[in-house]
Amino acid sequence: MRYAIISDLHANLQAWKVVYEDIQNNNVESIICLGDIVGYGPNPVQVIREVRNKVDAVILGNHDAALCGKLDVTLFNDDAQRLLEWTRKQLGADDLKYISSLPLTLIGDGFRCAHGEFSEPANFDYASEAAEVLPSWKATDANLLFVGHTHEPAIFVLGNSGIPRSVEPQDFTLADGKRYFVNVGSVGQPRDKDSRACYCIYDTESRSIYWRRVRFDAEPYRKALKATGLKLDPSYYLPESSGTTEVKPTNWHVTFSPPKSPRQAAHDVVPVQDLKAIPKRKQKIPLSMISLALFILAVIGFAIWQKMPHAVDLNAASKTPLAASSKNSLPVPDRVMVPGQPIPGWNIHLEDKNSQQIGVNLDPFKQPFLYLTSKKANKGLALSSSWISVKEGEKWIFDASLQKKKDFSGDVALTILLQKSSGTIVSNFAAFKIPPPQASGLSKIQEQLVIPKDSTMMRLNIKGGFAGKLLILKPKLSILKPDELPATNSIPPAAPPVSEPNSRDRDWAL
């Protein structure tokens, strides 16, 4: 399952529209909003309508709670109170009833969601520092917590030391034995000196979190805000004058003071809701019986089609042969490439796109690696590099580290394909067996190749039929100069393994 975790839309219709488009382009299956749909922005009615139609689960934010009378408005400063009063006048009874029904927290499959923090969610306390996160971890057994509220993206990690640490927002994979507190930032009111809307994607299969920053046009937002007569000041990214460069103080945006007693906390609220118990979003259905019948048939047909295996090819290898390189002719992008995206310099073939993925991720040291995953051993997948120009007699070396995850079963083959001047393809010029793993947990391959007569090009081909996950670290295919030839049986030590960090890892490692 791929979730989009969004928060703090604050009636910013322009930001929401571009974020929703970005979500649609990233294979997201479910959208969760962490609260504060309204407040500050000029389009509360439109944003609430969008959220009700397009978001799968929503929780209550402090602005939402105050709007529907469940939280004392005197906890907000004067500007925020005026904005809430104006917003309340725009909404109908049905909108207020919807907001009033929202829960304080959500329980997902291995994760939890709240607006502010988890020890006293009805207080909407801020958790901006590592020490302020500890009460949330003590209040729940979940190892992955998502929040919003501060409008500033953040990651806090807790390892075996018991000392929480702050980590710069970055794409990462969950590690066994560690706990994470992730603030997803804000869609409608970003406050981290980056005016782009911010949200996260959580992929439960790969156990990975990806950050998304999306630029939206602030000028229509400015015009809509001015048309209402509301002040521009509460928008950090929208100063009174477009030429203003003044940096506001760090605490300028603290418009809300959390309750100091239980009497001031949010009341008459649903404390927690399970994602599984939330009904599916209502879809608009054609009114006529003929249209209804066609619609049902289309849904059934689509469901059957979805369950059928669908092959996919993502071809991004160079159309012209690459020049030989003494460094590496198998470049891997140094950024995260989510499944479904072409990988520059490589061709991808999946027999079943619904159960197979090939992508690029970063290890804790920000080194890129390829990963291939498949749920079905009877379905093949393949990854091929660009063709590389070669000449007779050249000496090359292939070098790579591989790791099969514990659930791996099936076969995978690494081969070098060679093309002759006649156009003939030699598919078994070089075939590499994956040796047993070393102490590091990695399998190391290092083989020297000599280019035979009448050869013009070669490429690496990785092909298999397996269930599980295979990681390929630092694949390298490079031409050797005479003075660079390795000594016989000279194999360099294995690189550090890429795996979920264990208790011996440093706490800041993701």
C-alpha positions in Angstrom: 0.0 0.0 0.0 1.2 3.5 -0.9 -0.1 6.2 1.4 0.1 10.0 0.8 0.4 11.6 4.2 -0.6 15.3 4.1 -1.3 17.9 6.7 -2.2 21.6 7.4 -4.0 22.5 4.1 -5.4 25.6 5.8 -7.9 26.5 3.1 -5.2 26.9 0.4 -6.9 25.7 -2.7 -4.0 26.4 -5.0 -1.5 24.4 -3.0 -4.0 21.5 -2.6 -4.7 21.2 -6.3 -1.0 20.9 -7.3 -0.4 18.4 -4.4 -3.3 16.3 -5.4 -2.1 16.2 -9.0 1.4 15.1 -7.7 -0.2 12.4 -5.6 -2.1 11.1 -8.6 1.2 10.8 -10.5 2.9 8.8 -7.8 0.8 5.6 -7.7 -0.7 6.5 -4.3 -3.6 4.2 -3.2 -4.8 6.1 -0.2 -4.6 9.7 1.2 -4.5 10.5 4.9 -4.8 14.1 6.1 -3.5 15.0 9.6 -5.8 17.9 10.2 -6.1 21.7 10.0 -8.1 21.7 6.7 -9.1 25.3 7.4 -7.7 28.4 9.0 -5.6 31.2 7.5 -6.6 30.6 3.8 -9.4 32.1 1.7 -11.1 29.0 0.3 -12.4 26.9 3.2 -15.6 25.7 1.5 -13.8 24.5 -1.7 -11.0 22.8 0.3 -13.5 21.0 2.6 -15.4 19.8 -0.5 -12.2 18.6 -2.1 -11.1 16.7 1.0 -14.4 15.1 1.5 -14.4 13.8 -2.1 -10.8 12.9 -2.5 -9.2 12.1 0.9 -9.6 8.7 2.5 -9.1 9.5 6.1 -8.9 12.8 8.0 -8.1 13.7 11.7 -9.0 16.7 13.7 -6.5 19.7 13.9 -6.6 22.4 16.5 -8.0 25.0 14.0 -10.7 22.4 13.0 -11.5 21.8 16.6 -11.9 25.5 17.5 -14.0 26.1 14.4 -16.6 23.5 15.4 -16.7 24.6 19.1 -14.6 21.8 20.5 -11.6 23.8 21.6 -11.5 27.3 23.3 -10.7 29.9 20.7 -8.9 32.1 23.3 -6.0 29.6 23.0 -5.3 31.3 19.7 -3.9 34.8 19.1 -6.0 37.7 17.8 -5.1 37.1 14.1 -6.0 33.4 14.3 -9.2 34.1 16.1 -10.4 36.6 13.5 -9.5 34.1 10.7 -11.5 31.4 12.5 -14.5 33.7 12.9 -14.4 34.6 9.3 -14.1 31.0 8.2 -17.1 29.9 10.4 -19.3 32.4 8.6 -18.4 30.8 5.2 -19.3 27.3 6.2 -22.7 25.6 6.2 -24.1 23.3 8.9 -23.1 20.2 6.9 -19.5 21.3 6.7 -19.3 22.0 10.4 -20.9 18.6 11.2 -18.3 16.9 9.0 -15.4 18.6 10.8 -17.0 17.9 14.2 -17.0 14.1 13.4 -13.3 13.8 12.8 -11.2 11.7 15.3 -8.1 12.9 17.2 -5.9 10.0 16.1 -5.7 7.2 13.5 -4.4 3.6 13.8 -2.9 2.2 10.6 -1.1 -1.0 9.7 2.1 -0.5 11.8 1.8 3.2 12.1 -0.2 5.9 14.0 -1.3 9.4 13.0 -2.1 12.5 15.1 -2.1 16.3 14.5 0.4 17.3 17.2 1.6 14.5 19.4 0.4 11.3 21.0 0.6 11.6 24.8 -2.2 14.1 25.1 -3.6 14.5 21.6 -6.5 16.6 22.7 -4.0 19.3 23.8 -2.4 19.7 20.4 1.0 20.2 21.9 3.9 21.0 19.7 6.8 18.5 19.3 9.6 20.4 17.6 12.6 19.2 19.5 13.9 15.7 20.1 13.1 15.7 23.8 9.5 16.7 23.1 9.0 13.5 21.1 9.7 11.1 23.9 6.1 11.3 25.5 4.6 10.2 22.1 6.8 7.1 21.9 5.9 6.3 25.5 2.2 6.7 24.8 2.1 4.2 21.9 3.8 0.9 20.8 3.9 1.9 17.2 7.4 2.3 15.7 6.2 4.9 13.1 4.4 8.0 14.0 3.1 10.7 11.6 2.2 14.3 12.7 1.8 17.8 11.3 0.9 21.0 13.3 4.3 22.7 13.3 4.3 23.2 9.5 8.0 22.2 9.4 9.1 18.8 8.1 11.2 16.8 10.5 12.4 13.3 11.4 13.2 12.1 14.9 14.8 8.7 15.5 15.0 6.6 18.6 17.5 3.7 18.8 18.7 1.4 21.5 20.5 4.3 23.3 17.1 5.6 24.3 18.2 9.1 23.3 16.1 10.6 20.5 17.9 12.3 17.7 16.8 14.8 15.0 17.6 13.9 11.4 17.3 16.2 8.3 14.2 15.3 6.3 15.3 12.8 3.6 14.0 9.6 1.9 14.7 6.5 4.0 13.8 2.9 4.7 12.6 1.9 8.2 15.1 -0.1 10.2 14.4 -2.9 12.6 14.9 -1.9 16.2 14.4 1.9 15.6 11.4 4.1 16.1 10.5 7.1 14.0 8.5 10.3 14.5 7.9 12.0 11.2 6.4 15.5 10.8 5.2 15.7 7.2 5.2 19.5 7.0 2.4 21.6 5.5 0.6 21.7 2.2 -1.0 25.1 2.6 1.2 27.0 5.0 4.9 25.8 4.7 7.1 27.5 7.3 10.6 26.1 6.9 11.8 28.8 4.5 10.8 26.7 1.5 7.6 28.0 0.0 6.8 24.8 -1.7 4.0 22.6 -0.4 5.3 19.6 1.5 4.0 16.0 2.1 5.2 12.4 2.4 4.6 9.1 0.6 4.8 5.9 2.8 5.2 2.6 0.9 4.3 -0.2 3.3 5.8 -2.9 1.1 9.3 -1.4 0.8 8.9 0.2 4.2 10.2 3.4 2.7 9.2 7.1 3.2 9.6 9.6 0.3 9.4 13.4 0.7 7.7 15.5 -1.9 8.0 19.3 -2.3 5.6 20.8 -4.9 5.6 24.4 -6.1 2.3 26.2 -6.4 1.4 29.6 -7.8 1.1 31.9 -4.8 -0.3 34.9 -6.8 -3.8 33.5 -7.2 -3.7 32.7 -3.5 -2.7 36.2 -2.7 -5.5 37.6 -4.9 -8.1 35.3 -3.3 -6.9 36.3 0.2 -7.0 40.0 -0.6 -10.5 39.7 -2.0 -11.7 38.4 1.4 -10.2 41.3 3.3 -8.0 38.9 5.3 -4.5 39.9 6.3 -1.5 38.5 4.4 0.8 38.5 7.5 -0.1 35.0 8.8 1.3 33.5 5.6 5.1 33.1 6.0 5.7 32.7 2.3 3.4 35.6 1.4 4.8 38.9 2.7 2.9 42.2 2.2 5.2 43.3 -0.5 6.6 40.8 -3.1 10.0 42.7 -2.8 10.2 42.1 1.0 13.3 40.1 2.0 12.9 40.4 5.8 13.3 37.2 7.7 10.7 36.8 10.4 11.6 35.6 13.9 11.7 31.9 14.5 8.6 31.9 16.8 6.5 34.3 14.7 4.1 31.6 13.7 3.1 30.4 17.1 -0.5 31.5 16.9 -1.8 28.8 19.3 -1.0 28.1 23.0 -1.7 24.5 24.0 -4.1 24.0 26.9 -2.6 24.1 30.4 -5.4 22.2 32.1 -7.7 19.3 31.1 -10.7 21.7 31.1 -9.1 23.6 28.1 -8.4 20.5 26.0 -10.5 19.5 23.1 -13.8 17.9 24.3 -16.5 15.6 22.9 -14.2 14.2 20.3 -13.5 10.6 19.0 -10.1 9.8 20.6 -9.0 7.1 18.0 -10.2 5.5 14.8 -8.9 2.5 13.0 -8.2 3.0 9.3 -9.9 -0.4 8.6 -13.1 0.9 10.1 -13.4 4.0 7.9 -15.8 3.4 5.0 -14.6 4.0 1.5 -15.1 7.4 0.0 -18.5 7.9 -1.7 -18.2 7.9 -5.5 -20.6 9.8 -7.7 -22.8 7.3 -9.6 -24.8 8.1 -12.8 -28.5 8.5 -12.1 -30.1 6.7 -15.0 -30.5 2.9 -14.8 -28.7 2.5 -18.1 -25.7 4.5 -17.0 -25.7 2.7 -13.6 -25.6 -0.7 -15.4 -22.7 0.5 -17.6 -20.9 1.9 -14.6 -21.2 -1.4 -12.7 -20.0 -3.4 -15.7 -17.1 -1.1 -16.1 -16.1 -1.4 -12.4 -16.3 -5.2 -12.6 -14.3 -5.3 -15.8 -11.7 -3.0 -14.4 -11.4 -5.1 -11.2 -10.9 -8.2 -13.3 -8.3 -6.4 -15.5 -6.5 -5.1 -12.4 -6.0 -8.6 -11.1 -4.6 -9.9 -14.4 -0.9 -9.8 -14.9 0.2 -6.7 -16.9 3.6 -6.5 -18.4 5.4 -3.2 -18.5 8.6 -1.9 -20.2 10.3 1.3 -19.0 13.1 2.0 -21.4 15.6 4.7 -20.5 18.8 3.2 -21.7 20.9 5.3 -24.1 19.9 4.8 -27.8 23.5 5.2 -28.8 26.4 3.1 -27.4 28.2 4.7 -24.4 31.9 5.4 -24.7 34.2 3.1 -22.6 35.0 4.4 -19.2 37.8 3.6 -16.8 35.7 4.8 -13.9 32.3 3.2 -14.5 30.1 2.5 -17.5 27.1 1.4 -15.3 26.0 4.7 -13.6 23.2 4.4 -11.0 21.3 7.7 -10.3 22.3 9.2 -7.0 18.7 9.9 -6.0 15.7 7.8 -5.1 13.8 6.5 -8.1 10.4 5.2 -7.0 9.0 2.1 -8.7 7.1 2.9 -11.9 9.7 5.5 -12.9 12.2 4.9 -15.7 15.8 4.7 -14.4 18.1 6.8 -16.6 20.6 4.5 -18.4 18.6 1.3 -17.9 15.8 -0.7 -19.5 13.3 -2.4 -17.2 10.9 -5.2 -18.1 8.3 -6.5 -15.6 6.0 -9.4 -16.5 3.5 -8.3 -13.8 3.7 -4.7 -12.8 1.2 -5.3 -10.0 3.5 -7.7 -8.1 7.0 -6.5 -9.3 9.1 -3.4 -8.7 12.5 -2.1 -9.8 13.9 1.1 -8.3 16.7 3.0 -6.8 17.1 3.8 -3.1 19.8 5.3 -0.9 21.6 3.5 2.0 22.2 5.2 5.3 25.3 6.8 3.9 23.4 8.2 0.9 25.0 5.7 -1.5 22.5 4.6 -4.3 21.7 1.0 -4.9 19.3 -0.9 -7.2 16.6 -3.1 -5.8 14.4 -5.7 -7.5 11.3 -7.1 -5.8 8.8 -9.7 -6.9 5.9 -11.5 -5.2 5.7 -14.3 -7.7 8.6 -16.6 -8.6 6.8 -17.7 -11.8 6.9 -14.2 -13.2 10.1 -12.9 -14.8 11.7 -9.5 -14.6 14.8 -8.0 -16.2 17.1 -5.0 -15.9 19.5 -4.1 -18.7 22.1 -1.4 -18.9 22.9 0.8 -22.0 25.1 -0.7 -24.7 28.8 0.1 -24.2 31.3 0.4 -27.1 34.2 -2.1 -26.9 37.2 -3.1 -29.0 38.9 -6.4 -29.6 41.5 -7.2 -26.9 40.3 -4.7 -24.3 40.4 -5.8 -20.7 37.4 -5.0 -18.6 36.4 -5.7 -15.0 32.9 -6.3 -13.6 32.5 -5.6 -9.9 29.3 -5.6 -7.8 28.0 -6.5 -4.3 24.7 -8.2 -4.0 22.3 -9.0 -1.2 19.4 -11.4 -1.1 16.9 -10.6 1.6 15.8 -13.4 3.9 12.6 -14.1 2.1 14.3 -14.5 -1.3 13.5 -17.7 -3.3 14.0 -18.5 -6.9 16.7 -17.8 -9.5 18.5 -14.7 -10.8 21.2 -14.5 -13.5 23.8 -11.8 -14.2 25.2 -12.0 -17.7 27.2 -9.8 -20.1 25.7 -9.7 -23.6 28.1 -9.1 -26.5 27.3 -7.8 -30.0 29.5 -8.7 -33.0 30.2 -6.5 -35.9 27.8 -8.7 -37.9 25.0 -7.8 -35.6 24.9 -11.2 -33.9 24.2 -11.1 -30.1 26.2 -13.5 -27.9 23.9 -13.9 -24.9 26.3 -15.9 -22.7 29.6 -14.1 -23.2 30.0 -13.9 -19.4 27.7 -15.4 -16.8 28.2 -14.6 -13.1 27.1 -16.8 -10.3 26.1 -15.2 -7.0 28.5 -16.7 -4.4 27.6 -17.3 -0.8 27.5 -14.1 1.3 30.5 -13.0 3.2 30.6 -12.0 6.9 29.2 -8.6 5.9 26.1 -10.3 4.5 26.9 -9.3 1.0 27.9 -11.5 -2.0 30.9 -10.1 -3.9 31.4 -10.5 -7.6 34.6 -9.4 -9.3 35.5 -10.8 -12.7 37.9 -9.8 -15.5 36.7 -9.9 -19.1 38.7 -9.9 -22.4 36.9 -8.6 -25.4 37.0 -11.2 -28.3 37.5 -10.6 -32.0 34.9 -8.7 -34.1 33.1 -7.3 -31.0 31.5 -3.9 -31.0 29.3 -3.5 -27.9 28.3 -5.1 -24.6 25.7 -4.6 -21.9 24.9 -6.0 -18.5 21.7 -8.0 -18.2 20.0 -9.0 -14.9 17.2 -11.4 -15.3 15.3 -13.7 -12.9 12.2 -15.4 -11.8 12.0 -15.1 -8.0 10.0 -14.1 -5.0 11.6 -11.7 -2.5 14.0 -8.8 -2.8 17.4 -8.5 -4.3 19.8 -5.5 -3.7 22.6 -4.6 -6.2 25.2 -2.3 -4.7 27.8 -0.3 -6.7 27.6 -2.3 -10.0 30.7 -1.3 -11.9 31.8 -2.2 -15.4 35.0 -0.4 -16.4 37.9 -0.7 -18.9 41.3 -1.5 -17.4 44.6 0.1 -18.3 47.7 -2.2 -18.2 48.9 -0.6 -15.0 45.4 -1.1 -13.4 45.2 -4.9 -13.9 44.5 -6.6 -10.5 46.8 -9.2 -9.1 45.6 -12.8 -9.4 42.8 -13.6 -7.0 43.0 -10.0 -5.7 39.5 -9.1 -4.5 39.0 -5.9 -2.5 37.2 -6.2 0.9 33.4 -6.1 0.7 31.6 -2.8 1.1 29.5 -2.3 4.2 26.2 -4.1 3.9 23.0 -2.2 3.0 20.4 -3.6 5.3 18.1 -2.3 8.0 20.5 -1.0 10.7 20.6 -3.1 13.8 21.3 -2.2 17.4 25.0 -1.7 16.8 24.4 1.1 14.2 24.7 4.7 15.1 21.3 6.2 16.2 21.3 8.9 13.6 21.5 6.3 10.8 18.1 5.7 9.0 
